[in-house]
C-alpha cells in the first residue's frame, strides 16, 4: 500500500509555543464524552489496475470544537484479519489523510476506522472527553463488461473481474439487459448468466427508446459493472 500523510504543527494561543502533533491516550470515560469524533469513508471501494485510494476526513460533533487547541487525531484503517492495516493521522478536525490499496496486495472485505484518538482542549485548556464512532467501507475487486456485440434481436458480452492476476473472465454472473422507459426509469428486458468464459448472450425486442445498458451483478468479492450500449435501437429489433 502507498501512504499519503501530512503532519501539521499547531501554535499555542498567542503563537508563543509550538506543539508537536503527538497524541496522549485519553483518560476520559466514553460515557461522559461531550465530543463524538469519526473519520469519513466511502460506501464502497473498487480495486482495479491502478489501485484504489481511500481518503478520510476527521469530523466531530459540536462538543469537539476547540476552546484553546485542536490537535487532531489518529485511527487505524483495519483490513480483514488485520491485513492491510494503515495508520491514519489528521492534524486537526477537518483535515484529510489517504491510503492507496492494490489488488495484488490487499484482499476484499470490510475495512474499519478503529481505535480512534482525538485531542482537543476547551477554553480552560482542559482536554475534552471524547467518544470514537467507528466507520467502515466495503472493498471489492473491480469488474467490467467488454467485447460487446449488438445484433438484430440480441446482444452478447463478456464480464471480466480484476484480481491479483489481472483481468480474468467471471462465470456464473447474472447480467441484465435494460432499457430506459419514457418515465426515465431503467427496466429489464432480458437476463442471463455468464458461462465459463465469462460470455453471456441476451435476446430482446426493440423498444421506443435510444438508451440501453448491460448491468452485471456483484459477487462476494467483486463489484458489479454497468455498460451503456451505443448501437441504434433498430439493431435490437
URFENJO-V707846 format. One record per residue. N is the residue number from 1. RES is the residue in three letters. PSI is psi in whole degrees, -180 to 180 (* if undefined). NEAR is the number of other ideal C-beta (glycine too) atoms within 10 Angstrom. D_FIRST is the distance of its C-alpha to the first C-alpha in whole Angstrom. Layout:
BEGIN
N;RES;PSI;NEAR;D_FIRST
N;RES;PSI;NEAR;D_FIRST
END
This chain:
BEGIN
1;UNK;155;16;0
2;UNK;125;11;4
3;UNK;141;12;7
4;UNK;116;11;10
5;UNK;134;12;13
6;UNK;124;12;16
7;UNK;129;13;19
8;UNK;154;12;23
9;UNK;142;10;26
10;UNK;136;16;29
11;UNK;139;11;32
12;UNK;168;13;35
13;UNK;132;12;38
14;UNK;-10;6;40
15;UNK;13;7;37
16;UNK;-33;7;39
17;UNK;152;9;36
18;UNK;128;9;32
19;UNK;133;12;30
20;UNK;152;8;26
21;UNK;70;18;24
22;UNK;128;9;24
23;UNK;140;13;24
24;UNK;135;9;27
25;UNK;139;6;27
26;UNK;141;18;29
27;UNK;-6;7;33
28;UNK;143;15;34
29;UNK;139;9;34
30;UNK;-32;11;33
31;UNK;-29;7;36
32;UNK;9;8;37
33;UNK;134;18;34
34;UNK;-8;14;35
35;UNK;124;22;32
36;UNK;122;17;29
37;UNK;153;25;26
38;UNK;162;21;23
39;UNK;133;23;19
40;UNK;148;13;19
41;UNK;149;19;17
42;UNK;156;14;18
43;UNK;-33;7;20
44;UNK;153;12;18
45;UNK;133;19;14
46;UNK;123;18;15
47;UNK;115;25;12
48;UNK;-164;15;13
49;UNK;-29;10;14
50;UNK;18;10;12
51;UNK;-173;17;9
52;UNK;126;20;10
53;UNK;124;14;9
54;UNK;119;21;11
55;UNK;135;14;13
56;UNK;142;23;16
57;UNK;138;15;19
58;UNK;125;27;21
59;UNK;164;16;24
60;UNK;166;22;28
61;UNK;178;15;31
62;UNK;-30;8;34
63;UNK;-11;16;34
64;UNK;-4;20;31
65;UNK;126;13;33
66;UNK;144;18;33
67;UNK;-26;14;37
68;UNK;-39;13;36
69;UNK;133;18;32
70;UNK;108;23;29
71;UNK;17;23;26
72;UNK;-148;23;24
73;UNK;178;27;21
74;UNK;159;19;18
75;UNK;170;26;17
76;UNK;125;15;14
77;UNK;101;25;12
78;UNK;126;19;13
79;UNK;178;20;12
80;UNK;129;14;15
81;UNK;21;9;16
82;UNK;13;8;14
83;UNK;137;11;11
84;UNK;15;19;8
85;UNK;138;14;9
86;UNK;126;23;8
87;UNK;133;13;12
88;UNK;145;21;13
89;UNK;127;18;16
90;UNK;127;27;19
91;UNK;-27;20;21
92;UNK;170;18;24
93;UNK;134;20;25
94;UNK;-16;12;24
95;UNK;159;17;21
96;UNK;154;15;17
97;UNK;162;25;14
98;UNK;156;17;11
99;UNK;144;23;7
100;UNK;127;16;5
101;UNK;152;22;5
102;UNK;143;16;6
103;UNK;-29;24;10
104;UNK;-14;11;10
105;UNK;-51;12;7
106;UNK;167;23;8
107;UNK;156;18;12
108;UNK;159;21;14
109;UNK;-170;16;16
110;UNK;127;11;16
111;UNK;131;24;14
112;UNK;143;17;16
113;UNK;101;24;16
114;UNK;164;14;18
115;UNK;36;12;20
116;UNK;142;22;21
117;UNK;131;15;23
118;UNK;156;27;25
119;UNK;104;22;27
120;UNK;144;24;30
121;UNK;147;17;34
122;UNK;-174;16;37
123;UNK;-23;9;40
124;UNK;12;7;41
125;UNK;32;11;38
126;UNK;134;11;37
127;UNK;132;17;34
128;UNK;127;23;34
129;UNK;148;17;33
130;UNK;161;24;30
131;UNK;133;21;29
132;UNK;126;21;25
133;UNK;115;14;25
134;UNK;130;13;22
135;UNK;164;18;20
136;UNK;163;14;18
137;UNK;154;17;17
138;UNK;125;16;17
139;UNK;126;25;14
140;UNK;169;23;15
141;UNK;156;21;15
142;UNK;152;20;17
143;UNK;170;26;21
144;UNK;156;17;23
145;UNK;119;24;27
146;UNK;178;14;28
147;UNK;50;11;32
148;UNK;133;15;34
149;UNK;120;11;38
150;UNK;130;17;40
151;UNK;-175;12;44
152;UNK;114;9;47
153;UNK;-1;13;46
154;UNK;178;16;43
155;UNK;143;24;39
156;UNK;150;14;37
157;UNK;165;23;33
158;UNK;135;19;30
159;UNK;127;29;27
160;UNK;147;22;24
161;UNK;148;23;21
162;UNK;137;20;17
163;UNK;-167;19;15
164;UNK;-28;13;14
165;UNK;8;8;17
166;UNK;-156;11;17
167;UNK;138;17;20
168;UNK;154;12;23
169;UNK;147;16;26
170;UNK;121;24;26
171;UNK;159;14;29
172;UNK;33;12;31
173;UNK;131;24;30
174;UNK;132;16;32
175;UNK;135;27;33
176;UNK;133;20;35
177;UNK;123;22;37
178;UNK;156;20;38
179;UNK;154;22;40
180;UNK;121;16;40
181;UNK;174;13;44
182;UNK;-29;8;46
183;UNK;4;6;45
184;UNK;-9;7;41
185;UNK;150;9;40
186;UNK;129;15;38
187;UNK;144;12;40
188;UNK;138;11;40
189;UNK;-36;18;42
190;UNK;159;18;41
191;UNK;160;15;38
192;UNK;-177;14;37
193;UNK;146;13;34
194;UNK;151;22;33
195;UNK;-167;14;34
196;UNK;-26;9;32
197;UNK;8;11;31
198;UNK;9;24;30
199;UNK;143;15;33
200;UNK;146;25;35
201;UNK;126;15;38
202;UNK;140;18;40
203;UNK;142;13;43
204;UNK;151;18;45
205;UNK;157;10;48
206;UNK;151;16;47
207;UNK;162;17;47
208;UNK;66;8;48
209;UNK;157;13;45
210;UNK;5;13;43
211;UNK;120;15;40
212;UNK;155;24;38
213;UNK;157;15;34
214;UNK;137;21;33
215;UNK;121;17;30
216;UNK;148;27;29
217;UNK;155;18;28
218;UNK;153;15;25
219;UNK;-173;17;24
220;UNK;-25;7;22
221;UNK;4;14;19
222;UNK;133;23;19
223;UNK;149;22;21
224;UNK;171;17;24
225;UNK;161;22;25
226;UNK;138;14;28
227;UNK;118;18;30
228;UNK;144;11;33
229;UNK;133;21;36
230;UNK;-7;10;37
231;UNK;151;14;40
232;UNK;151;11;44
233;UNK;-30;16;45
234;UNK;-24;9;48
235;UNK;-12;15;46
236;UNK;12;25;45
237;UNK;*;11;49
END
